[in-house]
Each structure stands twice: as C-alpha cells, then as structure tokens.
Amino acid sequence: MSAAKVLTVSDGASEGSREDRSGPAIAQRLREAGWEVAETRVVPDGVESVAAALTDLCAGFRGLVVTTGGTGFGPRDQTPEGTRSVLEREAPGIAEAIRRSADAGGRGFGMLGRGACGTLGEALVCNLPRQRRRRGRGRRGAAGGRGARARPHGGWPAPLGGICAACPLEATSGLLCYSSTTRSSI
C-alpha cells in the first residue's frame, strides 16, 4: 500500500472559524483508492507556514503529499510560493496536467491554476486547488475518480518510493494517482 499525507492550507480552518472540507474529502478518496493516509494537517495561509509544514511532513517520508487551498489570487494565497521554496526538483508536467484537468468539460479554469508539484526528499508534493461543490454536483475528491487503483512499484530505487506519477482526471475528480508496470522515474 502506498502512503500519502494531506495538508490543508486555510486561515479559517486553522483558526477554527471554517470547517475543513477539502482535506477530509481528499483523504477519503485516497483511502478509497488504496492509499494509506498517514497524516492530515491544517495550517494557516502563507509562505512560511506552508514551507515549514511541507518540510516536516516530508522528513523521512516516502510517498505522496498533497496540499489543498491557498492556490488562488488572494493576498494570503501563497501555497505555491511556500511549496517552491522547499522543493528540490519541480515536476512541471504534473502541475500542467492538474491545470489541464480543470479545463475538462469546457470549464476553462486551468488558466487560473498556480499550483506546483515536485520532490522533497523521497516524497512527491502536489498542490491541488481547493474544490467547491458546483451546481449540486458532489466532490469526487482526490484519488481514483473513475475506478483507478494505486499499485505500488515495490523495490524501486527511485526517490519517489513506489509512486510513478500523479494525474488528475478532471477538476471535480481531483487527483488520480496511478502507477505503471514499467520501471521509470519522474
């Protein structure tokens, strides 16, 4: 089983004035897709809080760390900046796939995406936009939106420890984490 952690970035949720719905929804979808969710955490918006939380979450961790929130254009939405400040190597293709997924169904929200993805130690970090319910449609969450399963690679010498790639299906289904049967690394 592959391991994952979820970081919610929100002033309101960290202060207790707003319920965190994104983090628990992502964690649930990861579990449904076969991931072991090792930890969930909520921090306030800001470069320093995001950077510190990611550094702590990734220390000695081999798996996927997804963030939700703080990727908009508000003055305190600085999740991508905090993420980039600690990433060792960026994975712009994954971030672009997330942006493209936001365009599914002609929605055109991808151009607003500011998220970053990359490696920190042996973890793959992906910024996801916070998802809201739209027109009565439920949130599909973070992983395995359409019958996908996470399958670990086992024995990989790659720094991602069994994670091949992350690719969202569409904005409402969030992040689909999958692995191939070939040995390749990001």
N, C-alpha and C positions, 0 to 999 in steps of 0.2 A: 504494500500500500504506500502510495506517495504522500508526503507530508505537506501541509500548507498552513499559512498563517494569514490573518486578515487584520488590516489596520484601517479603522475609520478615522477620517480627519474632519473634525467639525467642532467649532467653538461651542455651539448649542448643545450637542450631545455630550461633550466633555464636561460642560458645566451642569448638565442635568436638566436644562430647560427645554430640550428637544429629544424625543426618542430616536435612538439609532435604529433605523430600519434597514439600511443598506448593508451594514456589516453582518448582522444575523442572516439576512437573505443570501448573501454570498456564501457564508459559512455553510448554510443548509444545502445549497446547490452543490458545493464542493463535496460535502459528505455523501449526497445522493449519487454523485459521480464516482465515488470510491476513494476519495481523498480522506486522510486523517487530518482533521483541523486541530493542530497542536495548540493554537492560541488565537484569541481575538483581543483587540485592544482599541481604545478610543483615545485620541489626543486632540488638543486644540489645533486650529489652523496656524500656519506659519512655517517658515523655512527651518528654524532651529528645532521645533518640536517634531517635525516630520523626520528630519535628518537623525536626530537622537533616537527616535523610536525605531527607524529602519536599521540603524547600526546595532541597536540592542536586539531586535527581532532576528536579524541575520547572523549574529555572532554564533558560530558553531552550528548553524542550522543548514541542513541540506534539503532544499525544497523550494516551494513557490510561496512568495509573499505578495499578496495583492492589497492595494490600497483603494479606498473609495472615498470620494469627496475632495474638495479643495482644488479641483482642476478647472474651475470656472474663471471668470474675469473680475471677481470681486477683489477688493484691496487685500483681503486676508487669504485669498485662494492661492496658496503657494506650494501645493504638494509637488508639482513637477520640479520646481526650483530646489526644494528640500531633497527630493529624490536624486536629481542630477548631482547635487553636491556630495553624495556619498557613493554613487555608482562607480564601479571600477571599469566596466565596459558597458556602453549603451547597446541596445538591440532595437534600432530604429524600425526595422521591419515589423516587429511585433506591435510597436506603437502605431505604425501605419495601418496594420490590419485592424486594430481596435477602432481607429478613426474611420476606415472604410466600412466597418460593420455598422457604424452609426448612420450611414447613408442608405442602408437597406430599406427597401420599400419606398424609395424616393424621398426619405425624410430630410436628407441634406444637412444633418447635424455634424458630420465628420469634420468639416472645416473649423468647427469650434473646439475641437479636441486639442488639449495641451499636454496630455499625459506622456510620461516617459517610461521606458522599460529597459532593463539591463541586469547585469550581475553585480552582486555584492557578496564577496566570499564565495560560498558554494550555493548561494540562493539566487533564484531568478525573481526580480522585483517587477511588478506590473502595476501602473496606475490605471485604475478604471474610473470612468466618470460615475458620479452618484446617479443612480437611476430613480426616476419617479414614475408612479403609475400614470398611465396616459389613457384617456378615453375608456376607462373601465377595464383595460387590459391588465392582467396581473403581471407582476415582475417574474421573469423566468429565473433570475438570479445569476450565478456566476459560472457554473461549470456544467458541461454536459447537457446543454439545452435540448438537443434532439437525439436522445439515445446514445450519446457518446459515453465512453468509459475511459478512465485513466488507467494506463497499463505501464507500470514501472519497467525500466530497462534492465535493472539489476547488473551489477558488476561494471558499470560504465566507469571509465577513467576520467570522463568529462567532469568539469566543475559543477555541473548542474545536478549531479546525483540522481539521474533517472528521469529528469524532465527533458523532453525533446523540444517541445515548443508550446506556445500558448496562442490560441487564435479564436477570437470571438466570432460567433455566427452572425449575430445582429445586435443592435443596441438593446433590445428588450431581453435577449438571452444572455447578455454579458459575455463572460469568458468561457470558452470551451478549451479545456486542457486535454491534449491528446499526445500520444507517443506513436512513433512509427516502429516498424520492426527492423529498420536498418540502423547501423551504428553511425551516427553523425552527431555533431555538436553545433551549438549556436556560435 
